[in-house]
Amino acid sequence: MDFRYKGKEDVTSSVSLLISILIRHPEVAKINFDPDRQVLRFTFIYAGTLGITELDGLKNKILTSIEIYNSLEGKKPEVVYLEYKQSEGFTMIEIQRDVDTLVQEEIALMVELFRQYINNKLVTEETDHLIDEDLVVQEELIEHMLESVKAKSENKRLYAFREEGRVLVFNK
């Protein structure tokens, strides 16, 4: 997989975080970082259009699971929001989470929920070249970068997505 950062600044913790999430979780189609709100926006793509009943059911299951996870961890997230958009035979589902209470395990939970609920039509990039050791390294890096982003006040609006086996990061 090829990684490119489209900007003149050095690679920051937030850039590394976005890259690591996209490498580790090929189910995440794109991810945005909003430094003003300290929010990460994860976008998943469903290959098809879901009905309102299906979308509301999916939304309820995912938000309830995130709420229960955080309750068990003793955390009260500031931002837990899910919205969706449909266009041209695809449904884009976006989850917003505040960085301050987010941990790598919750990201893994979100991805697993999408795998369970819409696996057969979840748009995913093939990553056969990653071995278990690489996955563990990426998970550790995600946790470390999340802690770093929480500690710093970075002000770059970042947008990262995958395209033809590459991860691209832009400073908006």
C-alpha positions in Angstrom: 0.0 0.0 0.0 1.3 3.4 -0.9 1.0 6.4 1.5 1.0 10.0 0.4 0.4 13.2 2.4 -0.7 16.1 0.2 0.7 19.1 2.2 3.9 20.9 3.0 3.9 20.3 6.7 5.7 17.5 8.5 3.6 14.4 9.2 1.8 15.0 12.4 0.2 12.7 14.9 -3.2 13.3 13.4 -1.9 12.5 9.9 -0.3 9.3 11.3 -3.5 8.4 13.1 -5.7 8.7 9.9 -3.2 6.6 7.9 -3.0 3.9 10.6 -6.8 3.7 10.8 -7.1 3.3 7.1 -4.3 0.7 6.9 -5.7 -1.4 9.8 -9.3 -1.1 8.9 -9.9 -1.5 5.2 -13.7 -1.3 5.8 -13.3 2.5 6.6 -13.6 4.2 3.2 -12.5 7.6 4.4 -11.9 9.5 7.6 -11.9 13.2 8.5 -10.4 15.0 11.5 -12.0 18.3 12.6 -9.6 20.0 15.0 -12.1 22.7 16.0 -14.5 20.1 17.4 -11.8 17.5 18.1 -14.0 15.0 16.2 -13.1 12.1 13.9 -15.6 11.3 11.1 -15.5 7.7 9.9 -17.2 6.9 6.6 -18.3 3.4 5.6 -19.8 2.6 2.2 -22.6 0.1 1.6 -22.8 -1.1 -2.0 -26.5 -0.5 -2.6 -29.3 1.5 -1.1 -30.8 0.7 2.2 -34.5 1.5 3.0 -35.3 3.9 5.8 -36.3 1.0 8.1 -33.0 -0.8 7.5 -31.0 2.4 8.0 -32.8 3.3 11.2 -32.3 -0.3 12.5 -28.6 -0.2 11.6 -28.2 3.2 13.2 -29.9 2.1 16.4 -27.8 -1.1 16.7 -24.5 0.7 16.1 -25.3 3.7 18.4 -26.6 1.3 21.1 -23.5 -0.8 20.9 -21.2 2.2 21.2 -23.2 3.5 24.1 -23.0 0.2 25.9 -19.3 -0.1 25.2 -18.6 3.3 26.7 -20.9 2.7 29.7 -18.9 -0.5 30.5 -15.7 1.5 30.1 -17.0 4.2 32.4 -16.8 6.9 29.8 -19.2 9.6 28.7 -18.5 10.5 25.1 -19.2 14.1 24.0 -19.9 13.3 20.4 -21.5 10.0 19.1 -23.4 10.7 16.0 -24.4 8.7 12.9 -25.8 10.0 9.7 -26.1 8.5 6.2 -26.4 9.7 2.6 -27.5 7.8 -0.5 -26.4 8.4 -4.0 -26.0 6.5 -7.2 -26.5 3.0 -5.8 -24.4 3.5 -2.7 -25.1 4.4 0.9 -22.5 6.3 2.8 -22.7 5.9 6.6 -20.7 8.3 8.7 -20.0 8.0 12.4 -18.7 11.0 14.3 -16.7 10.5 17.6 -14.9 12.9 19.8 -11.2 12.2 20.1 -11.0 12.7 23.8 -13.0 9.6 24.7 -12.2 7.4 21.7 -9.9 4.4 22.0 -8.6 2.0 19.5 -10.8 -0.8 20.8 -14.0 1.3 20.1 -12.8 1.8 16.5 -12.4 -2.0 16.2 -15.9 -2.4 17.6 -17.4 0.0 15.1 -15.7 -1.8 12.2 -16.8 -5.2 13.5 -20.4 -4.0 13.8 -20.4 -3.0 10.2 -18.9 -6.3 9.2 -21.7 -8.1 11.1 -24.6 -6.0 9.9 -23.7 -5.3 6.3 -20.7 -7.5 5.5 -21.9 -8.8 2.2 -22.2 -5.3 0.7 -19.6 -3.4 2.8 -17.2 -1.8 0.4 -13.7 -2.9 1.5 -10.3 -2.8 0.0 -8.4 -6.1 -0.2 -5.4 -6.1 2.2 -4.1 -9.7 1.9 -0.5 -8.5 2.3 -1.0 -7.5 5.9 0.1 -10.2 8.4 -1.1 -10.5 12.0 2.1 -8.8 13.3 1.4 -5.8 11.1 -2.1 -5.6 12.3 -1.0 -5.6 16.0 1.6 -2.9 15.2 -1.1 -0.8 13.5 -3.4 -1.2 16.5 -0.6 -0.1 18.9 0.1 2.9 16.6 -3.5 3.9 16.5 -3.7 3.9 20.3 -0.5 5.9 20.6 -1.5 8.4 18.0 -4.9 8.9 19.6 -3.2 9.7 22.9 -0.9 12.1 21.1 -3.8 13.9 19.3 -5.6 14.2 22.6 -2.6 15.8 24.2 -1.9 18.3 21.4 -4.1 20.9 19.9 -3.4 20.4 16.2 -5.3 22.8 14.0 -5.2 21.1 10.6 -8.5 19.9 9.1 -7.5 16.5 7.6 -9.2 14.3 5.1 -7.9 10.8 4.3 -9.2 8.2 1.9 -8.0 5.2 0.0 -7.7 5.1 -3.8 -6.4 2.1 -5.8 -4.3 0.6 -3.0 -3.0 4.0 -1.7 -3.9 6.0 1.3 -4.1 9.8 0.5 -4.2 12.5 3.2 -5.1 16.1 2.4 -5.0 19.2 4.6 -8.3 20.9 3.9 
